[in-house]
Amino acid sequence: MKKKIKRTYETRFGFGFDVHRLVEGRKLIIAGLEIKHKKGMLGHSDGDVVIHSICDSLLGAVGEGEIGIYFPPTDLTIMGISSIAIAEKVMEIIKKKNALIVNIDVTIVGEEPKLKPYYEQMKNSLSKIFKIEKENVNVKAKTMEGLGDIGKGEGIICYAISTVKILK
């Protein structure tokens, strides 16, 4: 008779944050999607605040720092890198840590463009990128009610929290 091996999991949470300035002459990439807008995010990569904040939250959940360690802004060889490539590297780290992503929740903060019409597309994109069920991804957007630089439309912020289970 085979002996059953009892697997135990440790549930961990991670928090991520990112912000990028909006500038003319760049594509606006959010959650892996190109969104039509007159401005895009300035950054060393494509500036996808959503993927960046999720990656940081996942790395935090498994105790592996933040994306700047793996993709330093001083590395000119990765200038313009797709944030999806950054996410792929993070997913390799998640796999090596024997972790399973349980859920991802993001809050995007900015005055423009209005993102509610893109919620479903963003959820689909993120579930594909991070290899989890769409039902386990939540996306919402808020404004700053005109307050501060973000409220003046000068940038976009994203906050993310993720839950992972690590096989012990």
C-alpha positions in Angstrom: 0.0 0.0 0.0 1.3 3.4 -1.0 1.9 5.9 1.8 0.1 9.2 1.2 2.4 12.2 1.4 0.7 15.1 3.1 1.6 18.3 1.4 1.4 21.5 3.4 1.3 25.0 2.1 2.3 28.3 3.6 0.0 31.2 2.5 1.9 34.5 1.9 0.8 37.9 0.7 2.8 40.5 -1.2 2.2 44.2 -1.9 3.4 46.1 -4.9 3.5 49.7 -6.1 4.6 51.5 -9.2 4.2 54.9 -10.7 5.1 56.3 -14.1 4.9 59.8 -15.6 2.7 60.2 -18.7 4.5 61.8 -21.7 3.7 62.3 -25.3 5.4 60.1 -27.9 5.0 56.8 -26.0 2.5 54.0 -26.3 0.3 53.5 -23.3 0.7 49.9 -22.1 -1.5 48.8 -19.2 -1.9 45.2 -18.0 -0.1 44.0 -21.1 -2.5 45.9 -23.4 -2.0 48.8 -25.6 -4.6 51.4 -24.7 -5.3 54.2 -27.2 -4.3 57.5 -25.6 -2.4 60.7 -26.5 0.3 59.9 -23.9 2.2 56.8 -22.7 4.3 56.0 -19.7 7.9 57.1 -19.4 10.1 54.4 -18.2 13.2 52.2 -18.8 10.8 49.5 -20.0 7.4 49.9 -21.7 6.2 51.5 -18.4 3.4 49.1 -17.6 2.6 50.1 -14.0 0.1 47.2 -13.6 2.5 44.4 -14.5 5.3 46.1 -12.5 3.3 46.4 -9.4 2.0 42.8 -9.7 5.6 41.5 -10.2 6.8 43.4 -7.1 3.9 42.0 -5.1 4.7 38.4 -6.2 8.4 38.8 -5.5 7.5 40.2 -2.1 5.2 37.3 -1.3 8.0 34.8 -2.0 10.8 36.9 -0.3 12.7 37.7 -3.5 13.0 41.5 -3.5 11.7 43.6 -6.3 12.0 43.8 -10.1 14.7 46.5 -10.0 17.1 43.7 -8.7 16.5 41.6 -11.8 16.0 44.5 -14.3 18.0 47.5 -13.1 17.2 50.8 -14.7 21.0 51.3 -15.3 21.1 48.3 -17.6 21.0 49.8 -21.1 20.8 46.4 -22.8 17.2 46.0 -21.6 16.0 49.6 -22.5 12.4 49.3 -23.8 11.9 45.8 -22.5 8.3 44.5 -22.6 6.8 44.2 -19.1 5.5 40.8 -20.2 9.2 39.6 -20.4 9.6 40.9 -16.8 6.6 39.0 -15.8 8.0 35.8 -17.4 11.2 36.1 -15.3 9.1 36.6 -12.2 7.0 33.5 -13.0 10.3 31.5 -13.3 11.2 32.7 -9.8 7.7 31.8 -8.5 8.1 28.3 -10.0 11.5 27.8 -8.4 10.1 28.8 -5.0 7.3 26.1 -5.4 4.7 28.8 -5.2 1.2 28.9 -6.6 -0.5 32.2 -7.3 -3.9 32.2 -5.6 -5.1 35.7 -6.6 -4.1 39.2 -7.7 -5.9 42.4 -6.9 -4.8 45.7 -8.5 -6.0 49.3 -8.1 -4.9 51.7 -10.9 -5.0 55.4 -9.9 -5.1 58.1 -12.6 -7.3 60.7 -14.1 -7.0 59.6 -17.7 -7.7 57.6 -19.7 -10.9 56.1 -18.2 -10.1 52.4 -17.7 -13.4 50.9 -16.7 -14.2 49.9 -20.4 -11.0 47.8 -20.3 -11.5 45.8 -17.1 -12.4 42.5 -18.8 -9.6 42.8 -21.3 -7.2 43.6 -18.5 -8.4 40.6 -16.4 -8.0 38.3 -19.5 -4.5 39.6 -20.2 -3.3 39.3 -16.6 -4.8 35.8 -16.1 -2.9 34.7 -19.3 0.4 36.4 -18.3 0.4 35.2 -14.7 -1.2 31.8 -15.5 -4.2 31.9 -13.1 -7.9 31.8 -13.6 -9.6 35.0 -14.7 -11.9 34.8 -11.6 -8.8 35.2 -9.4 -7.8 38.5 -10.9 -9.4 41.8 -9.9 -8.9 45.1 -11.6 -10.3 48.5 -10.5 -9.4 52.1 -11.3 -9.8 55.2 -9.2 -9.0 58.9 -9.7 -7.3 61.4 -7.4 -10.2 63.8 -7.8 -7.9 66.3 -9.4 -5.5 66.4 -6.4 -1.7 66.3 -6.8 0.4 65.5 -9.9 -1.5 62.3 -10.6 -4.8 64.2 -10.2 -3.5 66.7 -12.8 -3.0 63.8 -15.3 0.8 63.8 -15.1 1.1 60.1 -14.3 -0.5 56.8 -13.3 0.0 54.8 -10.1 -0.8 51.1 -9.5 -1.1 49.2 -6.2 -1.2 45.4 -6.2 -1.6 42.7 -3.7 -1.1 39.0 -4.4 -1.7 35.9 -2.5 0.5 32.8 -3.0 0.7 29.4 -1.5 4.2 28.0 -1.1 4.5 24.2 -1.1 6.5 23.1 2.0 
